[in-house]
Amino acid sequence: MKQSDVVKMILAEKWQQYPLHSSATAYAPSNIALCKYWGKRNQELNLPLTSSLSISLREKGAHTQLLINDSQDCIQLNGQVLDNAMPFSQKLLRFVNLFRVRGQPYLTMNIHTNIPIAAGLASSACGFAAIAKALNQLFGWQLSARDLSILARLGSGSASRSLWQGFVEWHAGVREDGMDSFAEDLPTAWPELCVGLVMINHQEKALSSREAMQRTVMTSALYSAWPQKVSTDLSLLKRAIVEKDFLHLGKVTESNALTMHATMLSAWPPITYCLPETLTAMQQVWRMRDEGIAVYFTQDAGPNIKLLFLENDIASIRQNFPTIEIICNKQALNMPATTSSNIIPNPP
Ligand code: DP6
């Protein structure tokens, strides 16, 4: 099954219809997995081997504006026009082409992100989720969040979780067409929970998570233990969220990330996203815990780490990590991301 078959199934008679509007905008937050997605059962459709669970990063994410134009596709990232032949542009155009007839209409895509691209901060997750939402507006499809989650997944697996704020679970599903592999938000809000971004390196990663997870699945002797670990961690995390049990949430999240990184380290050729400073930051977190501060970390496919802690500890966290960027969940969780569009006359 191809990506275009999934798109046809979801859009049915709306597939390849001309856009309803001349422009559309959408925002999607970045998300950080507390229980990671690491390994695919289907490469083409980004179907995962396990379910996963994330927390969204509120105002850290991607704003996307799509505008119909007459001459050619034009991609702008944070105000800079990109060459359409660049791998980033190619990935984006491949996704957008799933919804157009022979590359028409031409689109200007203005993407603004406030997180570094491909530095393990889920930039592709919010990017594809925002594009899927903006396309939904532009074409006037009126798709459900579940269908948008499936479409965003075709761009990047973790994008399926970037349609909501708050806690989000992506169900692995079992179907070959992946129609049961979508994300959903959990009903629980946890306003005191904070995420801190500890930036160690802004640079783009040398090895994509796509390649790294495939190599891990194929070559790591430890990978066979991963699905069981995920299943246990998912239940523990969901219980910790309902009971607002921070110590359990932190412990399971950190252990899940370290186990994922252990599977990569045991792949061949070996993979690590850690820099020496990453390990120093981890040791700093462990030292703080020894001193009685409840703080835990997680790490994705990059050297940066993200801290989890409660609002009460913000002062001591800042003292230990002076450059940390903190995202608090005080304001409304599960708020729908904003979208807008301008009506245009019928297509030519
Ligand atoms: C470590 O979603 O970037 O961040 O589906 O191949 O695009 P593709 O991978 P991607 O992988 C994310 C991996 C992770 C863990 C996670 O976010 O769950």
Boltz pocket constraint, residues with backbone or C-beta under 6 A from the ligand:
constraints:
  - pocket:
      binder: B
      contacts: [[A, 31], [A, 32], [A, 33], [A, 35], [A, 36], [A, 37], [A, 38], [A, 46], [A, 52], [A, 124], [A, 125], [A, 153], [A, 155], [A, 156], [A, 157], [A, 158], [A, 159], [A, 209], [A, 210], [A, 211], [A, 299], [A, 300], [A, 301]]
      max_distance: 6.0
